[in-house]
Amino acid sequence: MRLVLATALLAVSALLTATEAQACACGCGVFSVGTRSLLPGSAGGTAFLEYDYMDQDQNWSGTSSAPATDNADKDIRSDFYTVGLQYMFDRDWGFSLEVPYTNRLFLTEDGGSLGEFHHDALGDIRVMGMYTGFSDDMSTGLSFGLKLATGDYTYPNLDRHTSIGSGTTNLLIGAYHQMNLNAENTWTGFVQAHYDRAFNSKAGYRPGNELDAAAGVYYSGWQFGRSNTLAPVLQILVSDRWRDSGVNADPPDSGYQRVLAAPGFEYDTGHVKFYADVEFPLYQDVNGDQLVARELYKLIVAYSF
């Protein structure tokens, strides 16, 4: 049964990848995958706080760095704060809610001088249903829902591709599978994929669709006391994005493919989990000239009840 489900998930991912799509320039969608900390394992709820950081200060073209003079944009520095709730009514059905808030600094050449613009605002809220009834241990699941147009996209000093909100309503589809990698269960792993496709355009801009995927390996870790465990983790993250569209978009300088390595750790106290990682690009292929980050950071604190 699990082999059939895993094969089906891979087929869905392949279908989504083959679908004609376009992509946003932010690159923050990769934060929606990775870490088993927020994958459900029992009925009940999990409340969490997530902080992500990305400093896009390096100009990139194709598969290599490019002169900074080729790009009017010089830096996009973003702090992402997310408050979330996940609740499983039983071992089959549940829902999740994520409310993001973004603090962004944007440096760009404006009329021959360097303009510095700062904006912080509510982001696009995500509401999703979850189905995990494929097996008793909830090791395989699907998610489906919407990204709502709650984020601000009207701040005049940010381009549409650097705005905090997209202005559109998006379809969200996700899938995951967890597995034991050896008989002693000292090594476990998971795969996860997340697809984001806009239903519409807003004010001459349609954010590009994207497919983000992750594969991770956990060691069972070291135990402290009765219930505290520290577990190292290594993940590979993959993003596949296409160009934006619309009269207020910049199609030649949007869309890329990226592979990241993300070493990290998870500290589990029973009811509370702490997760942190650093994500390093292994491969990047961008269209035109775009700002990329040298590394990305993720921190999650989750409480189960």
Backbone as CSV, one residue per row, in Angstrom:
resi,resn,N_x,N_y,N_z,CA_x,CA_y,CA_z,C_x,C_y,C_z
1,MET,0.825,-1.203,0.000,0.000,0.000,0.000,0.867,1.264,0.000
2,ARG,1.898,1.276,0.866,2.750,2.449,0.936,3.509,2.668,-0.362
3,LEU,3.948,1.568,-0.989,4.656,1.693,-2.261,3.749,2.297,-3.314
4,VAL,2.496,1.876,-3.331,1.539,2.431,-4.299,1.339,3.912,-4.061
5,LEU,1.198,4.319,-2.778,0.983,5.723,-2.462,2.199,6.564,-2.817
6,ALA,3.390,6.056,-2.492,4.607,6.803,-2.825,4.728,6.993,-4.335
7,THR,4.399,5.934,-5.104,4.435,6.031,-6.562,3.434,7.064,-7.063
8,ALA,2.246,7.084,-6.440,1.226,8.059,-6.833,1.681,9.483,-6.558
9,LEU,2.328,9.697,-5.409,2.810,11.031,-5.077,3.860,11.493,-6.079
10,LEU,4.774,10.609,-6.453,5.782,10.971,-7.442,5.139,11.293,-8.788
11,ALA,4.094,10.548,-9.128,3.402,10.818,-10.394,2.731,12.184,-10.373
12,VAL,2.110,12.529,-9.230,1.481,13.842,-9.102,2.523,14.939,-9.250
13,SER,3.695,14.771,-8.586,4.754,15.770,-8.675,5.235,15.931,-10.107
14,ALA,5.378,14.807,-10.819,5.826,14.877,-12.207,4.807,15.594,-13.080
15,LEU,3.516,15.341,-12.837,2.469,16.005,-13.604,2.502,17.496,-13.376
16,LEU,2.645,17.918,-12.106,2.666,19.339,-11.802,3.873,20.009,-12.421
17,THR,5.007,19.328,-12.419,6.206,19.908,-13.004,6.043,20.098,-14.499
18,ALA,5.345,19.182,-15.152,5.191,19.265,-16.597,4.160,20.303,-17.009
19,THR,3.315,20.752,-16.065,2.285,21.727,-16.380,2.905,23.076,-16.697
20,GLU,2.419,23.755,-17.729,2.937,25.074,-18.053,2.609,26.005,-16.905
21,ALA,3.598,26.743,-16.407,3.396,27.613,-15.266,4.397,28.743,-15.324
22,GLN,4.256,29.662,-14.344,5.156,30.779,-14.231,5.464,30.959,-12.762
23,ALA,6.484,31.796,-12.415,6.906,31.825,-11.019,7.250,33.209,-10.529
24,CYS,7.121,33.402,-9.205,7.443,34.667,-8.574,8.934,34.765,-8.327
25,ALA,9.402,35.986,-8.064,10.828,36.218,-7.912,11.293,36.118,-6.474
26,CYS,10.376,36.099,-5.520,10.766,36.164,-4.112,11.622,34.980,-3.689
27,GLY,11.197,33.769,-4.021,11.946,32.594,-3.610,11.624,32.103,-2.224
28,CYS,10.632,32.708,-1.563,10.326,32.337,-0.186,9.450,31.090,-0.100
29,GLY,8.939,30.588,-1.215,8.099,29.400,-1.184,8.827,28.170,-0.693
30,VAL,10.168,28.185,-0.755,10.933,27.027,-0.291,10.746,26.807,1.208
31,PHE,10.351,27.856,1.947,10.128,27.701,3.380,8.878,26.878,3.685
32,SER,8.040,26.618,2.674,6.811,25.859,2.903,7.058,24.357,2.954
33,VAL,8.266,23.909,2.611,8.608,22.491,2.705,9.820,22.324,3.606
34,GLY,10.032,21.088,4.029,11.174,20.791,4.875,10.801,20.706,6.340
35,THR,11.507,19.862,7.074,11.352,19.536,8.487,10.075,18.755,8.777
36,ARG,10.236,17.612,9.457,9.099,16.788,9.837,8.407,17.334,11.079
37,SER,8.945,18.410,11.686,8.401,18.950,12.938,6.917,19.277,12.821
38,LEU,6.479,19.707,11.634,5.084,20.090,11.456,4.284,19.058,10.679
39,LEU,4.833,17.851,10.508,4.067,16.764,9.893,3.298,16.046,10.994
40,PRO,1.987,15.841,10.845,1.182,15.257,11.925,1.535,13.797,12.184
41,GLY,1.478,13.408,13.469,1.729,12.026,13.842,0.661,11.440,14.726
42,SER,-0.327,12.265,15.120,-1.412,11.795,15.982,-2.537,12.814,15.929
43,ALA,-3.692,12.435,16.461,-4.798,13.374,16.576,-4.437,14.440,17.597
44,GLY,-5.025,15.636,17.440,-4.731,16.730,18.344,-4.174,17.919,17.595
45,GLY,-3.705,18.895,18.357,-3.283,20.138,17.743,-1.819,20.465,17.946
46,THR,-1.309,21.343,17.081,0.032,21.889,17.188,-0.024,23.374,16.860
47,ALA,0.424,24.202,17.792,0.577,25.632,17.552,2.056,25.916,17.365
48,PHE,2.404,26.797,16.421,3.817,27.016,16.161,4.105,28.456,15.772
49,LEU,5.340,28.837,16.019,5.902,30.105,15.564,7.085,29.775,14.659
50,GLU,7.149,30.422,13.511,8.240,30.183,12.579,8.879,31.504,12.183
51,TYR,10.215,31.520,12.166,10.959,32.681,11.701,11.883,32.237,10.570
52,ASP,11.802,32.936,9.436,12.662,32.667,8.293,13.363,33.961,7.891
53,TYR,14.599,33.820,7.444,15.386,35.001,7.068,16.081,34.749,5.739
54,MET,16.037,35.769,4.873,16.670,35.664,3.566,17.205,37.025,3.160
55,ASP,18.479,37.083,2.822,19.125,38.321,2.385,19.629,38.117,0.961
56,GLN,18.875,38.640,-0.009,19.218,38.496,-1.420,20.091,39.683,-1.830
57,ASP,21.410,39.506,-1.735,22.341,40.606,-1.971,23.374,40.303,-3.050
58,GLN,23.217,39.200,-3.760,24.181,38.809,-4.785,23.483,38.699,-6.128
59,ASN,23.964,39.444,-7.118,23.378,39.351,-8.448,23.827,38.067,-9.134
60,TRP,22.861,37.418,-9.797,23.101,36.109,-10.407,22.443,36.077,-11.771
61,SER,23.090,35.423,-12.731,22.519,35.263,-14.068,22.890,33.885,-14.577
62,GLY,21.907,33.121,-15.028,22.194,31.763,-15.447,22.636,30.933,-14.265
63,THR,23.790,30.290,-14.392,24.284,29.410,-13.329,25.482,29.997,-12.593
64,SER,25.705,31.304,-12.714,26.865,31.899,-12.048,26.561,33.319,-11.606
65,SER,27.409,33.848,-10.747,27.264,35.229,-10.293,27.522,36.172,-11.465
66,ALA,26.938,37.370,-11.366,27.049,38.363,-12.430,27.389,39.711,-11.808
67,PRO,27.930,40.658,-12.591,28.284,41.968,-12.045,27.069,42.668,-11.432
68,ALA,27.271,43.306,-10.295,26.186,44.032,-9.631,25.655,45.158,-10.494
69,THR,26.501,45.691,-11.392,26.080,46.796,-12.266,25.033,46.360,-13.286
70,ASP,24.865,45.044,-13.479,23.873,44.553,-14.438,22.459,44.552,-13.863
71,ASN,22.315,44.851,-12.589,21.011,44.783,-11.939,20.798,46.051,-11.129
72,ALA,19.695,46.755,-11.394,19.394,47.973,-10.639,19.071,47.665,-9.181
73,ASP,18.501,46.486,-8.925,18.216,46.082,-7.542,19.509,45.625,-6.882
74,LYS,19.725,46.042,-5.628,20.978,45.743,-4.939,20.791,44.824,-3.736
75,ASP,19.646,44.864,-3.092,19.458,44.021,-1.906,17.967,43.912,-1.594
76,ILE,17.523,42.686,-1.283,16.168,42.449,-0.782,16.340,41.626,0.493
77,ARG,16.143,42.270,1.634,16.369,41.617,2.924,15.021,41.407,3.595
78,SER,14.688,40.151,3.909,13.344,39.824,4.387,13.386,39.018,5.676
79,ASP,12.581,39.452,6.636,12.300,38.682,7.843,10.852,38.206,7.747
80,PHE,10.656,36.886,7.817,9.323,36.302,7.725,8.931,35.741,9.098
81,TYR,7.819,36.208,9.637,7.301,35.715,10.910,5.946,35.058,10.636
82,THR,5.779,33.825,11.090,4.536,33.097,10.830,4.001,32.505,12.124
83,VAL,2.721,32.767,12.376,1.989,32.128,13.474,1.081,31.084,12.849
84,GLY,1.147,29.846,13.331,0.377,28.787,12.708,-0.326,27.877,13.691
85,LEU,-1.378,27.263,13.207,-2.125,26.274,13.979,-2.453,25.105,13.066
86,GLN,-2.164,23.902,13.541,-2.523,22.677,12.838,-3.319,21.807,13.795
87,TYR,-4.469,21.315,13.340,-5.295,20.489,14.230,-5.840,19.294,13.461
88,MET,-5.596,18.097,14.020,-6.116,16.863,13.442,-7.303,16.414,14.282
89,PHE,-8.483,16.384,13.672,-9.694,15.979,14.383,-9.631,14.507,14.773
90,ASP,-9.021,13.710,13.912,-8.809,12.290,14.171,-7.590,11.882,13.363
91,ARG,-7.393,10.599,13.134,-6.212,10.150,12.403,-6.383,10.254,10.884
92,ASP,-7.510,10.808,10.443,-7.769,10.943,9.008,-7.782,12.388,8.518
93,TRP,-8.465,13.273,9.274,-8.737,14.612,8.760,-8.263,15.701,9.723
94,GLY,-7.838,16.807,9.139,-7.432,17.951,9.936,-7.341,19.200,9.076
95,PHE,-6.835,20.282,9.656,-6.676,21.533,8.923,-5.458,22.271,9.457
96,SER,-4.992,23.252,8.701,-3.908,24.115,9.163,-4.190,25.545,8.741
97,LEU,-3.713,26.472,9.557,-3.857,27.906,9.305,-2.509,28.564,9.546
98,GLU,-2.033,29.357,8.591,-0.770,30.063,8.735,-0.983,31.551,8.453
99,VAL,-0.576,32.386,9.407,-0.715,33.839,9.285,0.692,34.446,9.273
100,PRO,1.180,34.919,8.126,2.543,35.440,8.034,2.583,36.965,8.161
101,TYR,3.719,37.447,8.622,4.006,38.883,8.680,5.434,39.068,8.192
102,THR,5.642,40.014,7.281,6.946,40.180,6.642,7.496,41.570,6.878
103,ASN,8.771,41.622,7.187,9.516,42.871,7.320,10.570,42.880,6.215
104,ARG,10.506,43.865,5.302,11.366,43.833,4.108,12.096,45.151,3.910
105,LEU,13.383,45.031,3.584,14.217,46.160,3.192,14.599,45.980,1.731
106,PHE,14.398,47.017,0.923,14.643,46.934,-0.507,15.570,48.075,-0.909
107,LEU,16.733,47.734,-1.486,17.685,48.712,-1.981,17.739,48.617,-3.495
108,THR,17.522,49.750,-4.171,17.529,49.751,-5.625,17.969,51.102,-6.142
109,GLU,18.540,51.116,-7.341,18.911,52.372,-7.968,17.663,53.063,-8.490
110,ASP,17.517,54.329,-8.136,16.324,55.091,-8.495,16.762,56.457,-9.005
111,GLY,16.714,56.634,-10.332,17.107,57.914,-10.909,18.570,58.242,-10.722
112,GLY,19.419,57.223,-10.736,20.842,57.452,-10.603,21.356,57.427,-9.179
113,SER,20.469,57.420,-8.202,20.879,57.335,-6.797,20.307,56.067,-6.183
114,LEU,20.874,55.677,-5.050,20.436,54.457,-4.387,19.260,54.760,-3.473
115,GLY,18.125,54.099,-3.742,16.942,54.265,-2.901,16.836,53.142,-1.887
116,GLU,16.518,53.485,-0.652,16.359,52.505,0.416,14.922,52.577,0.926
117,PHE,14.199,51.464,0.790,12.790,51.426,1.148,12.533,50.289,2.123
118,HIS,11.779,50.599,3.154,11.464,49.615,4.184,9.950,49.496,4.309
119,HIS,9.475,48.239,4.343,8.041,48.018,4.461,7.799,46.754,5.266
120,ASP,6.844,46.805,6.180,6.432,45.607,6.911,4.913,45.559,6.924
121,ALA,4.376,44.354,6.730,2.928,44.217,6.594,2.528,42.754,6.732
122,LEU,1.228,42.554,6.916,0.659,41.211,6.896,0.884,40.580,5.532
123,GLY,1.215,39.291,5.523,1.392,38.565,4.274,0.128,37.841,3.858
124,ASP,0.263,36.912,2.919,-0.877,36.157,2.392,-1.159,34.948,3.294
125,ILE,-2.331,34.935,3.902,-2.734,33.869,4.826,-3.005,32.584,4.049
126,ARG,-2.612,31.453,4.653,-2.824,30.142,4.039,-3.794,29.327,4.897
127,VAL,-4.804,28.755,4.263,-5.781,27.895,4.922,-5.825,26.580,4.149
128,MET,-5.587,25.454,4.858,-5.487,24.174,4.166,-6.177,23.069,4.944
129,GLY,-6.776,22.127,4.217,-7.260,20.891,4.794,-6.208,19.812,4.661
130,MET,-6.301,18.776,5.513,-5.300,17.711,5.498,-5.992,16.362,5.581
131,TYR,-5.497,15.407,4.799,-5.975,14.034,4.870,-4.789,13.114,5.103
132,THR,-4.830,12.319,6.165,-3.721,11.436,6.537,-4.201,10.012,6.786
133,GLY,-5.334,9.637,6.209,-5.940,8.347,6.496,-5.475,7.194,5.628
134,PHE,-4.353,7.327,4.948,-3.873,6.245,4.101,-3.336,5.062,4.905
135,SER,-2.854,5.335,6.137,-2.314,4.279,6.991,-2.536,4.667,8.447
136,ASP,-2.486,3.672,9.341,-2.748,3.927,10.757,-1.715,4.838,11.392
137,ASP,-0.469,4.802,10.908,0.570,5.627,11.523,0.660,7.033,10.930
138,MET,-0.249,7.386,10.027,-0.322,8.726,9.437,0.980,9.100,8.721
139,SER,1.681,8.124,8.182,2.979,8.385,7.569,2.872,9.030,6.195
140,THR,1.681,9.002,5.599,1.469,9.605,4.290,0.281,10.543,4.363
141,GLY,0.404,11.717,3.763,-0.685,12.675,3.832,-0.737,13.592,2.629
142,LEU,-1.912,14.182,2.448,-2.154,15.179,1.414,-2.683,16.450,2.067
143,SER,-2.366,17.600,1.473,-2.914,18.875,1.915,-3.442,19.634,0.711
144,PHE,-4.451,20.455,0.953,-5.090,21.171,-0.152,-5.794,22.388,0.423
145,GLY,-5.676,23.526,-0.257,-6.303,24.731,0.274,-6.006,25.946,-0.569
146,LEU,-6.019,27.108,0.099,-5.907,28.383,-0.594,-4.896,29.296,0.095
147,LYS,-4.213,30.083,-0.717,-3.486,31.238,-0.227,-4.354,32.451,-0.519
148,LEU,-4.720,33.198,0.513,-5.659,34.301,0.385,-4.941,35.605,0.063
149,ALA,-5.655,36.515,-0.578,-5.058,37.795,-1.008,-5.114,38.811,0.128
150,THR,-4.473,38.499,1.238,-4.478,39.378,2.407,-3.224,40.238,2.515
151,GLY,-2.175,39.901,1.787,-0.922,40.642,1.872,-0.967,41.946,1.092
152,ASP,-0.204,42.922,1.550,-0.162,44.233,0.902,0.669,44.167,-0.379
153,TYR,0.080,44.603,-1.482,0.804,44.663,-2.752,0.805,46.074,-3.326
154,THR,0.383,47.076,-2.535,0.190,48.437,-3.043,1.263,49.417,-2.591
155,TYR,2.217,48.965,-1.784,3.268,49.883,-1.324,4.012,50.419,-2.535
156,PRO,4.056,51.748,-2.728,4.506,52.304,-4.010,5.981,52.105,-4.315
157,ASN,6.818,51.880,-3.314,8.253,51.802,-3.547,8.771,50.384,-3.754
158,LEU,7.854,49.408,-3.761,8.225,48.029,-4.055,7.617,47.618,-5.385
159,ASP,8.417,46.940,-6.227,7.877,46.370,-7.454,6.910,45.247,-7.080
160,ARG,6.082,44.828,-8.037,5.127,43.771,-7.737,5.829,42.469,-7.353
161,HIS,6.992,42.197,-7.925,7.660,40.940,-7.608,8.401,41.016,-6.270
162,THR,8.532,42.208,-5.693,9.135,42.330,-4.366,8.113,42.720,-3.305
163,SER,6.848,42.869,-3.686,5.807,43.216,-2.725,5.581,42.078,-1.740
164,ILE,5.085,42.416,-0.566,4.850,41.418,0.468,3.698,40.500,0.105
165,GLY,2.640,41.032,-0.485,1.510,40.225,-0.942,1.465,40.153,-2.458
166,SER,0.823,39.112,-2.986,0.723,38.958,-4.437,-0.539,39.602,-5.004
167,GLY,-1.567,39.785,-4.161,-2.839,40.319,-4.639,-3.744,39.277,-5.253
168,THR,-3.329,38.028,-5.271,-4.101,36.975,-5.920,-4.498,35.889,-4.918
169,THR,-5.468,35.090,-5.324,-5.842,33.888,-4.583,-5.214,32.682,-5.285
170,ASN,-4.529,31.847,-4.524,-3.771,30.746,-5.109,-4.262,29.392,-4.614
171,LEU,-4.204,28.404,-5.488,-4.442,27.015,-5.126,-3.171,26.430,-4.523
172,LEU,-3.309,25.725,-3.400,-2.183,25.069,-2.745,-2.449,23.577,-2.672
173,ILE,-1.487,22.777,-3.114,-1.583,21.316,-3.048,-0.260,20.787,-2.506
174,GLY,-0.330,19.884,-1.544,0.891,19.330,-0.976,0.756,17.848,-0.690
175,ALA,1.892,17.181,-0.502,1.914,15.761,-0.168,3.196,15.461,0.586
176,TYR,3.143,14.441,1.460,4.343,14.021,2.175,4.287,12.528,2.434
177,HIS,5.464,11.964,2.708,5.554,10.557,3.105,6.747,10.404,4.039
178,GLN,6.543,9.751,5.190,7.602,9.467,6.144,7.893,7.967,6.134
179,MET,9.161,7.612,6.382,9.535,6.206,6.343,10.697,5.927,7.292
180,ASN,10.779,4.651,7.734,11.939,4.177,8.481,12.974,3.672,7.482
181,LEU,14.236,3.989,7.739,15.300,3.644,6.798,16.118,2.438,7.213
182,ASN,15.942,1.952,8.463,16.620,0.721,8.879,15.751,-0.007,9.899
183,ALA,16.072,-1.256,10.170,15.236,-2.094,11.032,15.196,-1.583,12.466
184,GLU,16.248,-0.925,12.929,16.302,-0.435,14.306,15.602,0.906,14.474
185,ASN,15.140,1.492,13.369,14.468,2.791,13.374,15.366,3.905,13.906
186,THR,16.670,3.742,13.814,17.574,4.810,14.224,17.743,5.866,13.129
187,TRP,17.389,5.498,11.893,17.408,6.440,10.772,16.009,6.495,10.161
188,THR,15.478,7.692,10.054,14.171,7.902,9.436,14.299,8.977,8.367
189,GLY,13.333,9.003,7.471,13.371,9.989,6.403,11.978,10.437,5.999
190,PHE,11.933,11.450,5.172,10.652,11.918,4.650,10.881,12.596,3.304
191,VAL,9.834,12.611,2.497,9.798,13.401,1.263,8.536,14.251,1.309
192,GLN,8.615,15.414,0.701,7.499,16.356,0.751,7.512,17.204,-0.511
193,ALA,6.339,17.551,-1.010,6.222,18.427,-2.169,5.074,19.393,-1.953
194,HIS,5.221,20.588,-2.512,4.201,21.636,-2.352,4.088,22.407,-3.659
195,TYR,2.840,22.543,-4.144,2.575,23.209,-5.419,1.675,24.415,-5.179
196,ASP,2.012,25.540,-5.817,1.312,26.815,-5.614,0.995,27.402,-6.981
197,ARG,-0.302,27.573,-7.266,-0.715,28.093,-8.572,-1.773,29.178,-8.397
198,ALA,-1.524,30.339,-8.965,-2.451,31.459,-8.862,-3.680,31.219,-9.738
199,PHE,-4.871,31.557,-9.189,-6.107,31.471,-9.955,-6.267,32.651,-10.907
200,ASN,-5.693,33.796,-10.555,-6.013,35.032,-11.263,-4.806,35.955,-11.289
201,SER,-4.969,37.088,-11.966,-3.986,38.164,-11.917,-4.622,39.357,-11.215
202,LYS,-3.794,40.268,-10.729,-4.289,41.443,-10.017,-3.452,42.651,-10.396
203,ALA,-4.138,43.681,-10.895,-3.481,44.937,-11.256,-2.295,44.696,-12.192
204,GLY,-2.505,43.871,-13.208,-1.487,43.655,-14.216,-0.350,42.753,-13.801
205,TYR,-0.599,41.899,-12.795,0.477,41.020,-12.327,-0.098,39.673,-11.924
206,ARG,0.513,38.626,-12.454,0.166,37.269,-12.053,1.402,36.609,-11.475
207,PRO,1.388,36.292,-10.180,2.560,35.637,-9.591,2.741,34.261,-10.192
208,GLY,3.965,33.897,-10.385,4.237,32.618,-11.012,3.952,31.437,-10.102
209,ASN,3.567,30.349,-10.708,3.382,29.095,-9.971,4.738,28.513,-9.623
210,GLU,4.760,27.639,-8.648,6.025,27.031,-8.252,5.801,25.663,-7.634
211,LEU,6.816,24.828,-7.775,6.836,23.516,-7.139,8.083,23.429,-6.275
212,ASP,7.891,23.241,-4.977,8.993,23.088,-4.030,8.928,21.690,-3.443
213,ALA,10.084,21.059,-3.294,10.137,19.698,-2.766,11.303,19.564,-1.805
214,ALA,11.187,18.594,-0.899,12.232,18.342,0.088,12.366,16.852,0.324
215,ALA,13.594,16.419,0.603,13.869,15.055,1.052,14.819,15.166,2.232
216,GLY,14.453,14.541,3.352,15.243,14.680,4.561,15.559,13.356,5.226
217,VAL,16.689,13.312,5.926,17.116,12.134,6.690,17.396,12.576,8.120
218,TYR,16.794,11.856,9.075,16.973,12.130,10.504,17.707,10.966,11.160
219,TYR,18.582,11.284,12.078,19.126,10.287,12.997,18.286,10.326,14.263
220,SER,18.095,9.166,14.913,17.200,9.099,16.081,17.637,10.022,17.201
221,GLY,18.904,10.389,17.236,19.341,11.417,18.148,19.840,10.916,19.477
222,TRP,20.107,11.875,20.335,20.631,11.599,21.666,19.611,12.020,22.709
223,GLN,19.363,11.158,23.674,18.321,11.402,24.674,18.916,12.029,25.925
224,PHE,18.182,13.031,26.452,18.555,13.704,27.681,17.390,13.590,28.649
225,GLY,17.622,12.954,29.791,16.538,12.766,30.736,15.536,11.752,30.215
226,ARG,14.282,11.919,30.601,13.254,10.941,30.242,12.683,11.151,28.845
227,SER,12.582,12.404,28.406,11.850,12.630,27.163,12.505,13.632,26.221
228,ASN,13.651,14.195,26.562,14.298,15.186,25.708,15.240,14.511,24.718
229,THR,15.081,14.848,23.442,15.881,14.227,22.390,16.414,15.291,21.443
230,LEU,17.689,15.175,21.112,18.313,16.049,20.118,18.651,15.213,18.897
231,ALA,18.095,15.586,17.738,18.266,14.794,16.515,18.824,15.666,15.403
232,PRO,19.959,15.281,14.802,20.463,16.000,13.627,19.673,15.609,12.383
233,VAL,19.643,16.504,11.414,18.891,16.263,10.184,19.642,16.875,9.009
234,LEU,19.536,16.239,7.859,20.074,16.790,6.613,18.988,16.702,5.561
235,GLN,18.737,17.827,4.892,17.711,17.872,3.860,18.278,18.413,2.555
236,ILE,17.666,17.982,1.469,17.901,18.561,0.151,16.593,19.195,-0.299
237,LEU,16.640,20.469,-0.637,15.462,21.224,-1.054,15.597,21.601,-2.525
238,VAL,14.511,21.450,-3.264,14.511,21.748,-4.697,13.360,22.694,-5.014
239,SER,13.643,23.756,-5.750,12.609,24.694,-6.201,12.631,24.785,-7.716
240,ASP,11.463,24.735,-8.310,11.328,24.878,-9.762,10.305,25.983,-10.011
241,ARG,10.758,27.079,-10.605,9.912,28.254,-10.789,9.959,28.708,-12.248
242,TRP,8.879,29.336,-12.679,8.832,29.877,-14.026,8.612,31.381,-13.962
243,ARG,8.489,32.008,-15.119,8.450,33.461,-15.196,7.109,34.042,-14.740
244,ASP,7.152,35.264,-14.195,5.942,36.015,-13.900,5.291,36.451,-15.209
245,SER,4.049,36.939,-15.111,3.368,37.436,-16.306,2.525,38.655,-15.951
246,GLY,2.190,39.439,-16.963,1.384,40.639,-16.771,2.161,41.896,-17.096
247,VAL,1.422,42.996,-17.339,2.060,44.248,-17.756,2.910,44.847,-16.646
248,ASN,2.647,44.489,-15.392,3.447,44.997,-14.278,4.446,43.963,-13.763
249,ALA,4.654,42.911,-14.540,5.633,41.890,-14.188,6.933,42.137,-14.949
250,ASP,7.943,41.362,-14.635,9.234,41.428,-15.312,9.616,40.014,-15.752
251,PRO,8.939,39.482,-16.786,9.184,38.093,-17.197,10.641,37.766,-17.510
252,PRO,11.416,38.648,-18.178,12.797,38.246,-18.505,13.672,38.012,-17.271
253,ASP,13.337,38.651,-16.145,14.166,38.544,-14.948,13.426,37.844,-13.816
254,SER,12.670,36.831,-14.137,11.986,36.030,-13.116,11.980,34.575,-13.540
255,GLY,11.924,33.703,-12.549,11.934,32.276,-12.794,13.320,31.682,-12.685
256,TYR,13.404,30.542,-11.999,14.686,29.863,-11.850,14.498,28.466,-11.295
257,GLN,15.586,27.701,-11.299,15.648,26.394,-10.640,16.759,26.467,-9.601
258,ARG,16.539,25.786,-8.467,17.500,25.885,-7.369,17.516,24.595,-6.562
259,VAL,18.706,24.205,-6.093,18.882,23.072,-5.203,19.647,23.563,-3.973
260,LEU,19.113,23.265,-2.780,19.717,23.704,-1.524,20.032,22.499,-0.648
261,ALA,21.109,22.587,0.116,21.391,21.645,1.199,21.065,22.336,2.512
262,ALA,20.376,21.620,3.421,19.907,22.237,4.656,20.243,21.362,5.859
263,PRO,21.441,21.487,6.432,21.731,20.796,7.688,21.050,21.508,8.857
264,GLY,20.578,20.744,9.828,19.898,21.346,10.961,19.756,20.367,12.105
265,PHE,18.907,20.716,13.051,18.653,19.845,14.192,17.245,20.076,14.716
266,GLU,16.740,19.067,15.419,15.436,19.160,16.081,15.611,18.741,17.541
267,TYR,15.119,19.570,18.444,15.165,19.260,19.871,13.734,19.061,20.350
268,ASP,13.429,17.848,20.826,12.066,17.447,21.180,11.987,17.208,22.683
269,THR,11.114,17.956,23.357,10.930,17.782,24.800,9.656,17.023,25.134
270,GLY,8.962,16.539,24.126,7.681,15.867,24.335,6.551,16.701,23.803
271,HIS,6.195,17.782,24.514,5.155,18.689,24.038,5.713,19.822,23.187
272,VAL,6.974,20.163,23.384,7.577,21.294,22.678,8.713,20.794,21.796
273,LYS,8.752,21.295,20.543,9.830,20.980,19.621,10.477,22.271,19.133
274,PHE,11.795,22.229,19.048,12.569,23.326,18.479,13.281,22.792,17.236
275,TYR,13.183,23.536,16.145,13.840,23.126,14.909,14.589,24.315,14.332
276,ALA,15.794,24.076,13.809,16.569,25.134,13.162,17.412,24.529,12.050
277,ASP,17.572,25.267,10.958,18.494,24.846,9.899,19.057,26.054,9.175
278,VAL,20.111,25.807,8.416,20.704,26.795,7.517,20.719,26.171,6.132
279,GLU,20.259,26.913,5.124,20.089,26.378,3.781,21.088,27.030,2.828
280,PHE,21.940,26.193,2.228,23.002,26.676,1.339,22.704,26.267,-0.103
281,PRO,22.765,27.195,-1.056,22.554,26.826,-2.461,23.678,25.936,-2.983
282,LEU,23.290,24.827,-3.602,24.225,23.954,-4.300,24.224,24.216,-5.806
283,TYR,23.071,24.635,-6.312,22.912,24.874,-7.747,21.815,25.912,-7.934
284,GLN,22.073,26.897,-8.803,21.071,27.911,-9.135,21.164,28.235,-10.617
285,ASP,20.027,28.290,-11.269,19.953,28.658,-12.682,18.803,29.644,-12.823
286,VAL,19.109,30.925,-12.988,18.083,31.965,-13.000,17.968,32.578,-14.385
287,ASN,16.784,33.100,-14.680,16.541,33.818,-15.927,16.949,35.284,-15.747
288,GLY,17.654,35.831,-16.716,18.044,37.231,-16.652,18.995,37.494,-15.500
289,ASP,18.802,38.650,-14.856,19.581,39.029,-13.674,18.646,39.097,-12.473
290,GLN,18.989,38.357,-11.414,18.181,38.337,-10.204,19.084,38.318,-8.976
291,LEU,18.554,38.852,-7.888,19.266,38.807,-6.620,18.998,37.468,-5.943
292,VAL,20.049,36.831,-5.447,19.919,35.558,-4.757,20.569,35.677,-3.386
293,ALA,20.199,34.765,-2.504,20.749,34.739,-1.153,21.907,33.753,-1.076
294,ARG,22.905,34.081,-0.270,24.036,33.183,-0.060,23.670,32.035,0.873
295,GLU,22.719,32.285,1.773,22.165,31.251,2.636,20.813,31.724,3.146
296,LEU,19.997,30.778,3.615,18.679,31.052,4.177,18.612,30.399,5.551
297,TYR,17.763,30.948,6.418,17.689,30.463,7.792,16.237,30.177,8.166
298,LYS,16.046,29.118,8.958,14.707,28.746,9.418,14.772,28.358,10.889
299,LEU,13.782,28.828,11.672,13.661,28.480,13.084,12.180,28.268,13.398
300,ILE,11.851,27.139,14.036,10.473,26.807,14.385,10.393,26.388,15.840
301,VAL,9.395,26.905,16.546,9.054,26.447,17.887,7.620,25.971,17.832
302,ALA,7.371,24.698,18.144,6.042,24.097,18.024,5.620,23.480,19.357
303,TYR,4.357,23.667,19.690,3.790,23.116,20.927,2.610,22.223,20.574
304,SER,2.656,20.962,20.992,1.582,19.991,20.713,0.653,19.881,21.907
305,PHE,-0.641,19.771,21.614,-1.618,19.684,22.690,-2.769,18.747,22.297
